[in-house]
């Protein structure tokens, strides 16, 4: 019984962390001055696919609430493709959290964008928007620290670098840099917005996560132990 209760608590905390992260991503998108490499790719893919007949599919209308390929829907497509690759190459890395990310990240991003749209973020002073990017990075770091501390899986885009590391024996940092650079180049080619926000995200997100991880671990441990 205790194990079932603890797993339920971890699942709830995982969802909380995931929601926090995606609201940070939504804030990135609304500032309109660039975001992290993966979000740039999702944004660019959304711009591209929105010009196709895909936007008229019923499932797209159901998820987005209108005939539009949103960054959230593009995120779902990317994660599904990466999930399929992981399933074929090294399925043992797939955990329940991975499945939750594939199904839930996209809709939460779109919901976050709708909520933040009540504020004219994109019309704020440029300096204010830069500060909002920094705040978004802090929000993402807090969410990620909680999510990772649950130990029930991560998103497919975070699993792939570890698989590459195991196959090639290269240092993780170089693989991750190459992985992010790939997303950045593809996103830029597809029309994703790259700007000062992208630089800020690349510079401060890592340090913020490093600072937040111990606190997320303590928070999750405290909740689960109870």
C-alpha positions, 0 to 999 in steps of 0.5 A: 500500500505504501509503495502505491501511495508513494508512486501516486505522490511521485506521479502527481509531483511529476505532473506538477513539475511538467506543468511548471516547465511548460508554462516557462516555455509558454512565456518564452514563446510569448516574449517573441525574442527567441527561446531554447533550441528545442522550443525554436524547433517546435515553433519552426515546425509549427509555422511550416506545418500550419501551411499544410492540410494538417491544420484541417485534421479533426485531431488538430482542431480538437487539441488546439481548439481551432484549425491551427498547428500550434507549437504544442501540436508540433511538440507532440509530433516531435516527441512521438517520432523520438519516442518511436526511435527510442522504442526501436533502439532502447525501449528499456529507457522508456518509463511512465514519465516518458509516456506522460511527456509524449501525451501531455507536454503539447496541450499544456504548452498551448494552454500556457500560451492561452493563459499568458496571452491575457497579458500583452507580453509581446508588446512589453519593453524589450528589456522587460521581455529579456527579464521575462526570459530569465524568469522563464528559465528560473520557472523551467529550472524549478519545474525540472528539479521537481520532475527529475527528482520523482525518478519516473522518467523524462521526455524523449528529447532528453533520453536521446543524448544518453543513448548516443552517449552509450553508443559512442562513449563521447562526453555527454556535454558535447553530445548535448551541445550538438543535440541542441545545435541541431534543434537550433539550426533546424528550427531556424531553417523552418522559421523559428524565432532565434534572438537574444532570448535564445542566447539567454536561455542557453546561458542561464538555464543550465546554472539555474537547473544546477542550483534548483536540483537539490531543492527539488530533491528535498521537496520531493523526498519530503512529500513522498516520505510522508 
